[in-house]
């Protein structure tokens, strides 16, 4: 027969524990990806702002 009692729910508890771990890992991956994309967006905005300022400087200095 089996080694477990008729109301033994250790398999269920193990599955819940593994599912909770997978959920935590998934949310951590989502948060990490979102953070990395946010940082990349900020860097791109700064690079574009610097390029605009540099372009304006070149245009203004050429007209003097």
CHARMM internal coordinates of N, CA and C (Angstrom, degrees):
IC EDIT
DIST 1 N 1 CA 1.4468
DIST 1 CA 1 C 1.5172
ANGL 1 N 1 CA 1 C 109.43
DIST 1 C 2 N 1.3107
ANGL 1 CA 1 C 2 N 116.05
DIHE 1 N 1 CA 1 C 2 N -146.03
DIST 2 N 2 CA 1.4570
ANGL 1 C 2 N 2 CA 118.99
DIHE 1 CA 1 C 2 N 2 CA -177.84
DIST 2 CA 2 C 1.5145
ANGL 2 N 2 CA 2 C 110.34
DIHE 1 C 2 N 2 CA 2 C -111.16
DIST 2 C 3 N 1.3094
ANGL 2 CA 2 C 3 N 115.49
DIHE 2 N 2 CA 2 C 3 N 163.21
DIST 3 N 3 CA 1.4576
ANGL 2 C 3 N 3 CA 121.22
DIHE 2 CA 2 C 3 N 3 CA 178.87
DIST 3 CA 3 C 1.5216
ANGL 3 N 3 CA 3 C 112.20
DIHE 2 C 3 N 3 CA 3 C -88.57
DIST 3 C 4 N 1.3218
ANGL 3 CA 3 C 4 N 117.82
DIHE 3 N 3 CA 3 C 4 N -8.97
DIST 4 N 4 CA 1.4573
ANGL 3 C 4 N 4 CA 121.66
DIHE 3 CA 3 C 4 N 4 CA -174.66
DIST 4 CA 4 C 1.5238
ANGL 4 N 4 CA 4 C 110.80
DIHE 3 C 4 N 4 CA 4 C -100.93
DIST 4 C 5 N 1.3036
ANGL 4 CA 4 C 5 N 114.83
DIHE 4 N 4 CA 4 C 5 N 152.07
DIST 5 N 5 CA 1.4597
ANGL 4 C 5 N 5 CA 121.65
DIHE 4 CA 4 C 5 N 5 CA 175.91
DIST 5 CA 5 C 1.5275
ANGL 5 N 5 CA 5 C 108.76
DIHE 4 C 5 N 5 CA 5 C -73.75
DIST 5 C 6 N 1.3120
ANGL 5 CA 5 C 6 N 118.46
DIHE 5 N 5 CA 5 C 6 N 165.48
DIST 6 N 6 CA 1.4637
ANGL 5 C 6 N 6 CA 121.78
DIHE 5 CA 5 C 6 N 6 CA -176.31
DIST 6 CA 6 C 1.5233
ANGL 6 N 6 CA 6 C 112.17
DIHE 5 C 6 N 6 CA 6 C -67.58
DIST 6 C 7 N 1.3238
ANGL 6 CA 6 C 7 N 118.65
DIHE 6 N 6 CA 6 C 7 N -23.49
DIST 7 N 7 CA 1.4565
ANGL 6 C 7 N 7 CA 120.24
DIHE 6 CA 6 C 7 N 7 CA 179.70
DIST 7 CA 7 C 1.5284
ANGL 7 N 7 CA 7 C 111.77
DIHE 6 C 7 N 7 CA 7 C -113.09
DIST 7 C 8 N 1.3089
ANGL 7 CA 7 C 8 N 116.96
DIHE 7 N 7 CA 7 C 8 N 23.79
DIST 8 N 8 CA 1.4681
ANGL 7 C 8 N 8 CA 121.35
DIHE 7 CA 7 C 8 N 8 CA 178.84
DIST 8 CA 8 C 1.5278
ANGL 8 N 8 CA 8 C 108.93
DIHE 7 C 8 N 8 CA 8 C -77.61
DIST 8 C 9 N 1.3152
ANGL 8 CA 8 C 9 N 116.35
DIHE 8 N 8 CA 8 C 9 N 119.27
DIST 9 N 9 CA 1.4605
ANGL 8 C 9 N 9 CA 119.95
DIHE 8 CA 8 C 9 N 9 CA -179.00
DIST 9 CA 9 C 1.5248
ANGL 9 N 9 CA 9 C 111.70
DIHE 8 C 9 N 9 CA 9 C -112.95
DIST 9 C 10 N 1.3211
ANGL 9 CA 9 C 10 N 117.35
DIHE 9 N 9 CA 9 C 10 N 32.18
DIST 10 N 10 CA 1.4625
ANGL 9 C 10 N 10 CA 120.38
DIHE 9 CA 9 C 10 N 10 CA -179.64
DIST 10 CA 10 C 1.5333
ANGL 10 N 10 CA 10 C 111.11
DIHE 9 C 10 N 10 CA 10 C -66.56
DIST 10 C 11 N 1.3228
ANGL 10 CA 10 C 11 N 117.40
DIHE 10 N 10 CA 10 C 11 N -32.92
DIST 11 N 11 CA 1.4696
ANGL 10 C 11 N 11 CA 119.84
DIHE 10 CA 10 C 11 N 11 CA 176.60
DIST 11 CA 11 C 1.5119
ANGL 11 N 11 CA 11 C 111.63
DIHE 10 C 11 N 11 CA 11 C -64.41
DIST 11 C 12 N 1.3169
ANGL 11 CA 11 C 12 N 115.80
DIHE 11 N 11 CA 11 C 12 N -40.70
DIST 12 N 12 CA 1.4669
ANGL 11 C 12 N 12 CA 120.58
DIHE 11 CA 11 C 12 N 12 CA 178.01
DIST 12 CA 12 C 1.5240
ANGL 12 N 12 CA 12 C 110.18
DIHE 11 C 12 N 12 CA 12 C -64.87
DIST 12 C 13 N 1.3184
ANGL 12 CA 12 C 13 N 116.49
DIHE 12 N 12 CA 12 C 13 N -44.52
DIST 13 N 13 CA 1.4652
ANGL 12 C 13 N 13 CA 119.87
DIHE 12 CA 12 C 13 N 13 CA -179.87
DIST 13 CA 13 C 1.5192
ANGL 13 N 13 CA 13 C 111.37
DIHE 12 C 13 N 13 CA 13 C -63.19
DIST 13 C 14 N 1.3238
ANGL 13 CA 13 C 14 N 116.38
DIHE 13 N 13 CA 13 C 14 N -39.26
DIST 14 N 14 CA 1.4628
ANGL 13 C 14 N 14 CA 119.94
DIHE 13 CA 13 C 14 N 14 CA 177.28
DIST 14 CA 14 C 1.5234
ANGL 14 N 14 CA 14 C 110.85
DIHE 13 C 14 N 14 CA 14 C -64.50
DIST 14 C 15 N 1.3156
ANGL 14 CA 14 C 15 N 117.26
DIHE 14 N 14 CA 14 C 15 N -41.56
DIST 15 N 15 CA 1.4703
ANGL 14 C 15 N 15 CA 120.39
DIHE 14 CA 14 C 15 N 15 CA 179.15
DIST 15 CA 15 C 1.5262
ANGL 15 N 15 CA 15 C 110.84
DIHE 14 C 15 N 15 CA 15 C -65.48
DIST 15 C 16 N 1.3115
ANGL 15 CA 15 C 16 N 117.65
DIHE 15 N 15 CA 15 C 16 N -39.66
DIST 16 N 16 CA 1.4656
ANGL 15 C 16 N 16 CA 121.18
DIHE 15 CA 15 C 16 N 16 CA 178.01
DIST 16 CA 16 C 1.5266
ANGL 16 N 16 CA 16 C 110.02
DIHE 15 C 16 N 16 CA 16 C -64.67
DIST 16 C 17 N 1.3200
ANGL 16 CA 16 C 17 N 116.58
DIHE 16 N 16 CA 16 C 17 N -42.54
DIST 17 N 17 CA 1.4733
ANGL 16 C 17 N 17 CA 120.17
DIHE 16 CA 16 C 17 N 17 CA 179.69
DIST 17 CA 17 C 1.5258
ANGL 17 N 17 CA 17 C 110.83
DIHE 16 C 17 N 17 CA 17 C -62.35
DIST 17 C 18 N 1.3379
ANGL 17 CA 17 C 18 N 117.03
DIHE 17 N 17 CA 17 C 18 N -43.80
DIST 18 N 18 CA 1.4638
ANGL 17 C 18 N 18 CA 120.06
DIHE 17 CA 17 C 18 N 18 CA 178.50
DIST 18 CA 18 C 1.5214
ANGL 18 N 18 CA 18 C 111.55
DIHE 17 C 18 N 18 CA 18 C -66.34
DIST 18 C 19 N 1.3378
ANGL 18 CA 18 C 19 N 117.13
DIHE 18 N 18 CA 18 C 19 N -38.37
DIST 19 N 19 CA 1.4614
ANGL 18 C 19 N 19 CA 120.17
DIHE 18 CA 18 C 19 N 19 CA 178.55
DIST 19 CA 19 C 1.5207
ANGL 19 N 19 CA 19 C 111.23
DIHE 18 C 19 N 19 CA 19 C -66.35
DIST 19 C 20 N 1.3239
ANGL 19 CA 19 C 20 N 117.76
DIHE 19 N 19 CA 19 C 20 N -38.66
DIST 20 N 20 CA 1.4595
ANGL 19 C 20 N 20 CA 120.40
DIHE 19 CA 19 C 20 N 20 CA 177.43
DIST 20 CA 20 C 1.5266
ANGL 20 N 20 CA 20 C 111.22
DIHE 19 C 20 N 20 CA 20 C -65.01
DIST 20 C 21 N 1.3202
ANGL 20 CA 20 C 21 N 116.48
DIHE 20 N 20 CA 20 C 21 N -38.91
DIST 21 N 21 CA 1.4702
ANGL 20 C 21 N 21 CA 119.95
DIHE 20 CA 20 C 21 N 21 CA 176.75
DIST 21 CA 21 C 1.5226
ANGL 21 N 21 CA 21 C 111.59
DIHE 20 C 21 N 21 CA 21 C -64.42
DIST 21 C 22 N 1.3209
ANGL 21 CA 21 C 22 N 116.70
DIHE 21 N 21 CA 21 C 22 N -41.61
DIST 22 N 22 CA 1.4656
ANGL 21 C 22 N 22 CA 120.42
DIHE 21 CA 21 C 22 N 22 CA 178.41
DIST 22 CA 22 C 1.5257
ANGL 22 N 22 CA 22 C 110.60
DIHE 21 C 22 N 22 CA 22 C -66.14
DIST 22 C 23 N 1.3253
ANGL 22 CA 22 C 23 N 116.94
DIHE 22 N 22 CA 22 C 23 N -36.79
DIST 23 N 23 CA 1.4607
ANGL 22 C 23 N 23 CA 120.39
DIHE 22 CA 22 C 23 N 23 CA 178.24
DIST 23 CA 23 C 1.5151
ANGL 23 N 23 CA 23 C 110.53
DIHE 22 C 23 N 23 CA 23 C -65.48
DIST 23 C 24 N 1.3321
ANGL 23 CA 23 C 24 N 117.48
DIHE 23 N 23 CA 23 C 24 N -44.01
DIST 24 N 24 CA 1.4707
ANGL 23 C 24 N 24 CA 120.48
DIHE 23 CA 23 C 24 N 24 CA 177.96
DIST 24 CA 24 C 1.5222
ANGL 24 N 24 CA 24 C 110.77
DIHE 23 C 24 N 24 CA 24 C -61.28
DIST 24 C 25 N 1.3362
ANGL 24 CA 24 C 25 N 116.91
DIHE 24 N 24 CA 24 C 25 N -42.27
DIST 25 N 25 CA 1.4583
ANGL 24 C 25 N 25 CA 120.40
DIHE 24 CA 24 C 25 N 25 CA 178.68
DIST 25 CA 25 C 1.5247
ANGL 25 N 25 CA 25 C 110.57
DIHE 24 C 25 N 25 CA 25 C -63.44
DIST 25 C 26 N 1.3275
ANGL 25 CA 25 C 26 N 117.28
DIHE 25 N 25 CA 25 C 26 N -42.06
DIST 26 N 26 CA 1.4625
ANGL 25 C 26 N 26 CA 120.97
DIHE 25 CA 25 C 26 N 26 CA 179.52
DIST 26 CA 26 C 1.5185
ANGL 26 N 26 CA 26 C 112.26
DIHE 25 C 26 N 26 CA 26 C -62.20
DIST 26 C 27 N 1.3368
ANGL 26 CA 26 C 27 N 116.37
DIHE 26 N 26 CA 26 C 27 N -45.34
DIST 27 N 27 CA 1.4731
ANGL 26 C 27 N 27 CA 119.39
DIHE 26 CA 26 C 27 N 27 CA 179.22
DIST 27 CA 27 C 1.5205
ANGL 27 N 27 CA 27 C 110.85
DIHE 26 C 27 N 27 CA 27 C -66.37
DIST 27 C 28 N 1.3219
ANGL 27 CA 27 C 28 N 118.19
DIHE 27 N 27 CA 27 C 28 N -35.70
DIST 28 N 28 CA 1.4622
ANGL 27 C 28 N 28 CA 120.81
DIHE 27 CA 27 C 28 N 28 CA 177.08
DIST 28 CA 28 C 1.5240
ANGL 28 N 28 CA 28 C 110.62
DIHE 27 C 28 N 28 CA 28 C -65.20
DIST 28 C 29 N 1.3348
ANGL 28 CA 28 C 29 N 116.68
DIHE 28 N 28 CA 28 C 29 N -39.87
DIST 29 N 29 CA 1.4648
ANGL 28 C 29 N 29 CA 120.21
DIHE 28 CA 28 C 29 N 29 CA 178.04
DIST 29 CA 29 C 1.5268
ANGL 29 N 29 CA 29 C 110.92
DIHE 28 C 29 N 29 CA 29 C -65.75
DIST 29 C 30 N 1.3291
ANGL 29 CA 29 C 30 N 116.81
DIHE 29 N 29 CA 29 C 30 N -41.35
DIST 30 N 30 CA 1.4602
ANGL 29 C 30 N 30 CA 120.78
DIHE 29 CA 29 C 30 N 30 CA 178.64
DIST 30 CA 30 C 1.5302
ANGL 30 N 30 CA 30 C 110.00
DIHE 29 C 30 N 30 CA 30 C -63.80
DIST 30 C 31 N 1.3251
ANGL 30 CA 30 C 31 N 116.93
DIHE 30 N 30 CA 30 C 31 N -44.86
DIST 31 N 31 CA 1.4662
ANGL 30 C 31 N 31 CA 120.72
DIHE 30 CA 30 C 31 N 31 CA -179.66
DIST 31 CA 31 C 1.5255
ANGL 31 N 31 CA 31 C 111.05
DIHE 30 C 31 N 31 CA 31 C -64.74
DIST 31 C 32 N 1.3116
ANGL 31 CA 31 C 32 N 117.33
DIHE 31 N 31 CA 31 C 32 N -41.23
DIST 32 N 32 CA 1.4653
ANGL 31 C 32 N 32 CA 120.74
DIHE 31 CA 31 C 32 N 32 CA 178.56
DIST 32 CA 32 C 1.5169
ANGL 32 N 32 CA 32 C 112.27
DIHE 31 C 32 N 32 CA 32 C -64.19
DIST 32 C 33 N 1.3155
ANGL 32 CA 32 C 33 N 116.48
DIHE 32 N 32 CA 32 C 33 N -43.34
DIST 33 N 33 CA 1.4609
ANGL 32 C 33 N 33 CA 120.43
DIHE 32 CA 32 C 33 N 33 CA 179.20
DIST 33 CA 33 C 1.5219
ANGL 33 N 33 CA 33 C 111.03
DIHE 32 C 33 N 33 CA 33 C -65.50
DIST 33 C 34 N 1.3200
ANGL 33 CA 33 C 34 N 116.80
DIHE 33 N 33 CA 33 C 34 N -42.98
DIST 34 N 34 CA 1.4614
ANGL 33 C 34 N 34 CA 120.68
DIHE 33 CA 33 C 34 N 34 CA 179.04
DIST 34 CA 34 C 1.5246
ANGL 34 N 34 CA 34 C 110.56
DIHE 33 C 34 N 34 CA 34 C -64.07
DIST 34 C 35 N 1.3067
ANGL 34 CA 34 C 35 N 117.25
DIHE 34 N 34 CA 34 C 35 N -41.35
DIST 35 N 35 CA 1.4596
ANGL 34 C 35 N 35 CA 120.93
DIHE 34 CA 34 C 35 N 35 CA 177.67
DIST 35 CA 35 C 1.5214
ANGL 35 N 35 CA 35 C 112.19
DIHE 34 C 35 N 35 CA 35 C -63.28
DIST 35 C 36 N 1.3174
ANGL 35 CA 35 C 36 N 116.35
DIHE 35 N 35 CA 35 C 36 N -42.90
DIST 36 N 36 CA 1.4626
ANGL 35 C 36 N 36 CA 120.10
DIHE 35 CA 35 C 36 N 36 CA 179.18
DIST 36 CA 36 C 1.5261
ANGL 36 N 36 CA 36 C 111.22
DIHE 35 C 36 N 36 CA 36 C -65.24
DIST 36 C 37 N 1.3258
ANGL 36 CA 36 C 37 N 116.97
DIHE 36 N 36 CA 36 C 37 N -41.63
DIST 37 N 37 CA 1.4655
ANGL 36 C 37 N 37 CA 119.76
DIHE 36 CA 36 C 37 N 37 CA 177.95
DIST 37 CA 37 C 1.5267
ANGL 37 N 37 CA 37 C 111.02
DIHE 36 C 37 N 37 CA 37 C -66.34
DIST 37 C 38 N 1.3249
ANGL 37 CA 37 C 38 N 117.26
DIHE 37 N 37 CA 37 C 38 N -37.55
DIST 38 N 38 CA 1.4622
ANGL 37 C 38 N 38 CA 120.58
DIHE 37 CA 37 C 38 N 38 CA 176.97
DIST 38 CA 38 C 1.5191
ANGL 38 N 38 CA 38 C 111.34
DIHE 37 C 38 N 38 CA 38 C -63.32
DIST 38 C 39 N 1.3227
ANGL 38 CA 38 C 39 N 116.95
DIHE 38 N 38 CA 38 C 39 N -43.46
DIST 39 N 39 CA 1.4716
ANGL 38 C 39 N 39 CA 120.45
DIHE 38 CA 38 C 39 N 39 CA 177.34
DIST 39 CA 39 C 1.5241
ANGL 39 N 39 CA 39 C 111.22
DIHE 38 C 39 N 39 CA 39 C -63.52
DIST 39 C 40 N 1.3144
ANGL 39 CA 39 C 40 N 117.02
DIHE 39 N 39 CA 39 C 40 N -41.14
DIST 40 N 40 CA 1.4683
ANGL 39 C 40 N 40 CA 120.55
DIHE 39 CA 39 C 40 N 40 CA 178.34
DIST 40 CA 40 C 1.5253
ANGL 40 N 40 CA 40 C 110.62
DIHE 39 C 40 N 40 CA 40 C -63.91
DIST 40 C 41 N 1.3219
ANGL 40 CA 40 C 41 N 117.42
DIHE 40 N 40 CA 40 C 41 N -38.40
DIST 41 N 41 CA 1.4606
ANGL 40 C 41 N 41 CA 120.96
DIHE 40 CA 40 C 41 N 41 CA 178.13
DIST 41 CA 41 C 1.5253
ANGL 41 N 41 CA 41 C 110.95
DIHE 40 C 41 N 41 CA 41 C -64.64
DIST 41 C 42 N 1.3193
ANGL 41 CA 41 C 42 N 117.23
DIHE 41 N 41 CA 41 C 42 N -42.06
DIST 42 N 42 CA 1.4636
ANGL 41 C 42 N 42 CA 120.76
DIHE 41 CA 41 C 42 N 42 CA 178.46
DIST 42 CA 42 C 1.5271
ANGL 42 N 42 CA 42 C 110.61
DIHE 41 C 42 N 42 CA 42 C -64.43
DIST 42 C 43 N 1.3259
ANGL 42 CA 42 C 43 N 117.30
DIHE 42 N 42 CA 42 C 43 N -42.78
DIST 43 N 43 CA 1.4629
ANGL 42 C 43 N 43 CA 121.00
DIHE 42 CA 42 C 43 N 43 CA 178.71
DIST 43 CA 43 C 1.5210
ANGL 43 N 43 CA 43 C 110.56
DIHE 42 C 43 N 43 CA 43 C -62.68
DIST 43 C 44 N 1.3200
ANGL 43 CA 43 C 44 N 117.12
DIHE 43 N 43 CA 43 C 44 N -42.54
DIST 44 N 44 CA 1.4718
ANGL 43 C 44 N 44 CA 119.48
DIHE 43 CA 43 C 44 N 44 CA 178.85
DIST 44 CA 44 C 1.5243
ANGL 44 N 44 CA 44 C 111.48
DIHE 43 C 44 N 44 CA 44 C -64.58
DIST 44 C 45 N 1.3295
ANGL 44 CA 44 C 45 N 117.78
DIHE 44 N 44 CA 44 C 45 N -38.70
DIST 45 N 45 CA 1.4581
ANGL 44 C 45 N 45 CA 120.56
DIHE 44 CA 44 C 45 N 45 CA 178.06
DIST 45 CA 45 C 1.5234
ANGL 45 N 45 CA 45 C 110.49
DIHE 44 C 45 N 45 CA 45 C -63.80
DIST 45 C 46 N 1.3205
ANGL 45 CA 45 C 46 N 118.00
DIHE 45 N 45 CA 45 C 46 N -41.06
DIST 46 N 46 CA 1.4625
ANGL 45 C 46 N 46 CA 121.39
DIHE 45 CA 45 C 46 N 46 CA 178.56
DIST 46 CA 46 C 1.5190
ANGL 46 N 46 CA 46 C 110.60
DIHE 45 C 46 N 46 CA 46 C -65.95
DIST 46 C 47 N 1.3200
ANGL 46 CA 46 C 47 N 117.50
DIHE 46 N 46 CA 46 C 47 N -42.68
DIST 47 N 47 CA 1.4693
ANGL 46 C 47 N 47 CA 121.07
DIHE 46 CA 46 C 47 N 47 CA 179.29
DIST 47 CA 47 C 1.5266
ANGL 47 N 47 CA 47 C 110.03
DIHE 46 C 47 N 47 CA 47 C -62.62
DIST 47 C 48 N 1.3200
ANGL 47 CA 47 C 48 N 117.46
DIHE 47 N 47 CA 47 C 48 N -43.04
DIST 48 N 48 CA 1.4701
ANGL 47 C 48 N 48 CA 120.28
DIHE 47 CA 47 C 48 N 48 CA 178.73
DIST 48 CA 48 C 1.5259
ANGL 48 N 48 CA 48 C 111.26
DIHE 47 C 48 N 48 CA 48 C -64.83
DIST 48 C 49 N 1.3243
ANGL 48 CA 48 C 49 N 117.64
DIHE 48 N 48 CA 48 C 49 N -40.23
DIST 49 N 49 CA 1.4637
ANGL 48 C 49 N 49 CA 120.84
DIHE 48 CA 48 C 49 N 49 CA 178.41
DIST 49 CA 49 C 1.5248
ANGL 49 N 49 CA 49 C 110.58
DIHE 48 C 49 N 49 CA 49 C -64.08
DIST 49 C 50 N 1.3189
ANGL 49 CA 49 C 50 N 117.51
DIHE 49 N 49 CA 49 C 50 N -42.34
DIST 50 N 50 CA 1.4675
ANGL 49 C 50 N 50 CA 121.22
DIHE 49 CA 49 C 50 N 50 CA 177.80
DIST 50 CA 50 C 1.5274
ANGL 50 N 50 CA 50 C 110.10
DIHE 49 C 50 N 50 CA 50 C -64.22
DIST 50 C 51 N 1.3204
ANGL 50 CA 50 C 51 N 118.33
DIHE 50 N 50 CA 50 C 51 N -39.60
DIST 51 N 51 CA 1.4648
ANGL 50 C 51 N 51 CA 121.53
DIHE 50 CA 50 C 51 N 51 CA 179.24
DIST 51 CA 51 C 1.5283
ANGL 51 N 51 CA 51 C 110.53
DIHE 50 C 51 N 51 CA 51 C -64.97
DIST 51 C 52 N 1.3234
ANGL 51 CA 51 C 52 N 117.52
DIHE 51 N 51 CA 51 C 52 N -39.91
DIST 52 N 52 CA 1.4633
ANGL 51 C 52 N 52 CA 120.60
DIHE 51 CA 51 C 52 N 52 CA 179.04
DIST 52 CA 52 C 1.5230
ANGL 52 N 52 CA 52 C 110.18
DIHE 51 C 52 N 52 CA 52 C -65.88
DIST 52 C 53 N 1.3204
ANGL 52 CA 52 C 53 N 116.62
DIHE 52 N 52 CA 52 C 53 N -45.09
DIST 53 N 53 CA 1.4685
ANGL 52 C 53 N 53 CA 120.17
DIHE 52 CA 52 C 53 N 53 CA 179.39
DIST 53 CA 53 C 1.5273
ANGL 53 N 53 CA 53 C 110.37
DIHE 52 C 53 N 53 CA 53 C -63.72
DIST 53 C 54 N 1.3138
ANGL 53 CA 53 C 54 N 117.74
DIHE 53 N 53 CA 53 C 54 N -41.61
DIST 54 N 54 CA 1.4658
ANGL 53 C 54 N 54 CA 120.70
DIHE 53 CA 53 C 54 N 54 CA 178.25
DIST 54 CA 54 C 1.5210
ANGL 54 N 54 CA 54 C 110.94
DIHE 53 C 54 N 54 CA 54 C -64.80
DIST 54 C 55 N 1.3238
ANGL 54 CA 54 C 55 N 116.77
DIHE 54 N 54 CA 54 C 55 N -41.38
DIST 55 N 55 CA 1.4689
ANGL 54 C 55 N 55 CA 119.72
DIHE 54 CA 54 C 55 N 55 CA 177.13
DIST 55 CA 55 C 1.5115
ANGL 55 N 55 CA 55 C 111.88
DIHE 54 C 55 N 55 CA 55 C -63.03
DIST 55 C 56 N 1.3311
ANGL 55 CA 55 C 56 N 117.43
DIHE 55 N 55 CA 55 C 56 N -42.55
DIST 56 N 56 CA 1.4666
ANGL 55 C 56 N 56 CA 120.55
DIHE 55 CA 55 C 56 N 56 CA 177.46
DIST 56 CA 56 C 1.5222
ANGL 56 N 56 CA 56 C 111.11
DIHE 55 C 56 N 56 CA 56 C -63.96
DIST 56 C 57 N 1.3164
ANGL 56 CA 56 C 57 N 117.22
DIHE 56 N 56 CA 56 C 57 N -38.48
DIST 57 N 57 CA 1.4588
ANGL 56 C 57 N 57 CA 120.91
DIHE 56 CA 56 C 57 N 57 CA 177.69
DIST 57 CA 57 C 1.5226
ANGL 57 N 57 CA 57 C 110.64
DIHE 56 C 57 N 57 CA 57 C -62.16
DIST 57 C 58 N 1.3164
ANGL 57 CA 57 C 58 N 117.13
DIHE 57 N 57 CA 57 C 58 N -43.39
DIST 58 N 58 CA 1.4664
ANGL 57 C 58 N 58 CA 120.77
DIHE 57 CA 57 C 58 N 58 CA 179.82
DIST 58 CA 58 C 1.5271
ANGL 58 N 58 CA 58 C 110.15
DIHE 57 C 58 N 58 CA 58 C -64.22
DIST 58 C 59 N 1.3284
ANGL 58 CA 58 C 59 N 117.26
DIHE 58 N 58 CA 58 C 59 N -43.62
DIST 59 N 59 CA 1.4683
ANGL 58 C 59 N 59 CA 120.50
DIHE 58 CA 58 C 59 N 59 CA -178.84
DIST 59 CA 59 C 1.5325
ANGL 59 N 59 CA 59 C 110.48
DIHE 58 C 59 N 59 CA 59 C -65.18
DIST 59 C 60 N 1.3004
ANGL 59 CA 59 C 60 N 117.14
DIHE 59 N 59 CA 59 C 60 N -43.89
DIST 60 N 60 CA 1.4641
ANGL 59 C 60 N 60 CA 120.87
DIHE 59 CA 59 C 60 N 60 CA -178.55
DIST 60 CA 60 C 1.5240
ANGL 60 N 60 CA 60 C 110.19
DIHE 59 C 60 N 60 CA 60 C -67.70
DIST 60 C 61 N 1.3314
ANGL 60 CA 60 C 61 N 117.93
DIHE 60 N 60 CA 60 C 61 N -41.10
DIST 61 N 61 CA 1.4557
ANGL 60 C 61 N 61 CA 120.03
DIHE 60 CA 60 C 61 N 61 CA -178.82
DIST 61 CA 61 C 1.5320
ANGL 61 N 61 CA 61 C 112.14
DIHE 60 C 61 N 61 CA 61 C -70.01
DIST 61 C 62 N 1.3322
ANGL 61 CA 61 C 62 N 117.81
DIHE 61 N 61 CA 61 C 62 N -26.08
DIST 62 N 62 CA 1.4649
ANGL 61 C 62 N 62 CA 120.56
DIHE 61 CA 61 C 62 N 62 CA 178.04
DIST 62 CA 62 C 1.5213
ANGL 62 N 62 CA 62 C 111.30
DIHE 61 C 62 N 62 CA 62 C -73.34
DIST 62 C 63 N 1.3188
ANGL 62 CA 62 C 63 N 118.49
DIHE 62 N 62 CA 62 C 63 N -27.45
DIST 63 N 63 CA 1.4649
ANGL 62 C 63 N 63 CA 121.81
DIHE 62 CA 62 C 63 N 63 CA -176.09
DIST 63 CA 63 C 1.5299
ANGL 63 N 63 CA 63 C 112.55
DIHE 62 C 63 N 63 CA 63 C -88.37
DIST 63 C 64 N 1.2683
ANGL 63 CA 63 C 64 N 120.14
DIHE 63 N 63 CA 63 C 64 N 0.90
DIST 64 N 64 CA 1.4632
ANGL 63 C 64 N 64 CA 121.66
DIHE 63 CA 63 C 64 N 64 CA -179.58
DIST 64 CA 64 C 1.4644
ANGL 64 N 64 CA 64 C 112.18
DIHE 63 C 64 N 64 CA 64 C -84.95
END
COOR INIT
IC SEED 1 N 1 CA 1 C
IC BUILD
